[in-house]
Amino acid sequence: MDLHQLAQLATQLNNDLGRPPGKMEMINAGATWYSINKHGGMSGVLSAAGIEMEKQGRKKQPAPSIFQRDIQNHLETYSPRELPPQVPLPKILCIPDTHFPFVNTQALERLISFSEKMQPDYIIQVGDLFDCYAASKFPRSLNVYTPKEEERLARDGADDMWAKLIAGSPKATCYQLLGNHDVRMVKRTLEALPQAEHWIEKYMLELFSFDGVKTIMDTREELEIAGILFTHGFLGKGAHKDYYIKNVVHGHDHKLYVDTRRIHGQNVFEMSCGFLGDVESKALSYTSSKSANYQIGFGYIDEYGPRVIYL
């Protein structure tokens, strides 16, 4: 049917029914889906026939008294959902990427002062303790330090940091994790001379061992304390808690945030504990802009939960 024939049929049905016809009524009277849709559907056909479409009336709303009665009945029997028992968390100082020897010395001093004041039960450095700039793969300057100088300065700086933290918080249990920068030497060795893997592993153990500190040498191994996983980090914002379905603290992305979600009636958090490197240093100037969005600070956990400390 063409539009003229459809309009005639619609006019006839409108007169017979006393109202605008519907699409199925048009089809039952001899029209086709294709012909109706081709000409703009029923609105196009009725418009061609000079017939106004029937407006849909609003459904009658229930009387307000019905809701009032329901609310009153609800309040009479209502009791709030019980919260799960709150697990007391220990005091945990979370040290982010320091990238020794390219550390922000003022930020580090504030962290050490904070630790002395708060007396944490645990102190955890979450990896990228060293930058290992000389072993990086991206284009780098040869006018910063020699590899030997960089390693010596990094080790001296980390030694000094851990000595001050332990002296200021003698009751704290201390952990050192490794990050992707820390294992650059291993990766370069495996690429150039895989036969020397066991040699470099022995040296790495010596390089990252500190008096009074427990070091986890495997970058894939997480540390768990009070139901919280500590890892260097390898996913985007908020994705670690979804991956582990647990509370997680990490570094790696040089950001400060606490991200939460509700899982099975429990609040689960993810904390990225910031950055303590020097953004002005030559080694950390590989960003595409001088305005690097690195967030200086660290993380802290106590009985009230996780928080980030901005510096």
Buried (B, 14 or more C-beta within 10 A) or exposed (E): BEBEEBBEBBBEBBEEEEEBBEBEBBBEEEBEEEBBEBBEEBEBBBBBBEBEEEEEEEEEEEEEEEEEEEEEEEEEEEEEEEEEEEEEBBBBBBBBBBBBBBBBEEBBEBBBEBBBEBEBBBBBBBBBBBBBBBBBEEEBEEEBBEEEEBBEBBBEBBEEBBEBBBEBBEEBBBBBBBBBBBBBBBBBBBEEEEEEEEEBEEBBEEBBEBEBBEBBBEBEEBBEBEEBBBBBBBBEEBBBBBBBEBBBBBBBBBBBBBBBEEEEEEEBBBBBBBBBBBBEBBBBEEEEEEEBEBBBBBBBBBEEBBEBBEB
